[in-house]
Amino acid sequence: MRNKRRRQRRLVDEDLLHVIFVKEAEWRNLRQIVDRSIDPLTEARDRLKLTEAVYMFLLKEAKHRKISVLRME
């Protein structure tokens, strides 16, 4: 029973890391677009803030679960 839980936890941790990397790339991309814009739209700034908030939440969740990329390898 424990092996099944460990395996399931490992899969969830790997999925969380994957989502973190995807959100980080999205956040960096949006930040570059907004930074390069002369007069960014309010919607673009709001989306940037939302994406950053989701990314930071995921990082905190990974820290809470004690997930590290180095440990996963």
TAPE-V238950 format. One record per pair of residues at least 12 apart in sequence whose ideal C-beta (glycine too) atoms are under 10 Angstrom apart, sorted by sequence separation. I is the first residue (numbers start at 1). J is the second residue. D is the distance in Angstrom with one decimal. If there is no record, write none. Layout:
BEGIN
i | j | d
I | J | D
I | J | D
END
This chain:
BEGIN
i | j | d
34 | 47 | 8.9
35 | 48 | 9.5
30 | 44 | 7.3
33 | 47 | 9.8
34 | 48 | 5.3
30 | 45 | 9.4
33 | 48 | 8.3
34 | 49 | 9.9
30 | 47 | 6.3
31 | 48 | 6.1
30 | 48 | 4.7
29 | 48 | 9.8
30 | 49 | 9.6
30 | 50 | 9.5
31 | 51 | 8.6
26 | 47 | 9.6
27 | 48 | 7.5
30 | 51 | 5.7
31 | 52 | 7.8
26 | 48 | 9.8
29 | 51 | 9.1
30 | 52 | 8.4
27 | 50 | 9.7
28 | 51 | 9.5
27 | 51 | 4.7
26 | 51 | 5.6
27 | 52 | 5.5
26 | 52 | 9.8
27 | 53 | 9.6
24 | 51 | 9.5
27 | 54 | 8.2
28 | 55 | 9.3
23 | 51 | 6.7
26 | 54 | 8.9
27 | 55 | 4.8
23 | 52 | 9.1
26 | 55 | 7.9
27 | 56 | 9.1
25 | 55 | 9.8
23 | 54 | 5.8
24 | 55 | 5.9
23 | 55 | 4.4
22 | 55 | 9.5
23 | 56 | 9.4
20 | 54 | 9.8
23 | 57 | 9.3
24 | 58 | 8.7
19 | 54 | 9.1
20 | 55 | 7.2
23 | 58 | 6.0
24 | 59 | 8.7
19 | 55 | 9.5
22 | 58 | 9.6
23 | 59 | 9.1
21 | 58 | 9.8
20 | 58 | 4.8
19 | 58 | 6.2
20 | 59 | 6.6
17 | 58 | 9.2
20 | 61 | 8.7
16 | 58 | 6.9
19 | 61 | 9.7
20 | 62 | 6.2
19 | 62 | 9.7
16 | 61 | 6.7
17 | 62 | 7.1
16 | 62 | 6.0
20 | 67 | 8.8
21 | 69 | 9.0
13 | 62 | 8.1
16 | 65 | 7.2
20 | 69 | 9.2
17 | 67 | 6.4
16 | 67 | 6.4
17 | 68 | 9.1
13 | 65 | 6.5
17 | 69 | 6.4
12 | 65 | 8.5
13 | 66 | 9.3
14 | 67 | 9.0
13 | 67 | 5.0
12 | 67 | 9.5
13 | 68 | 9.6
17 | 72 | 6.4
9 | 65 | 8.5
10 | 67 | 9.9
9 | 67 | 9.9
13 | 71 | 8.9
14 | 72 | 6.5
13 | 72 | 6.8
10 | 72 | 8.0
END
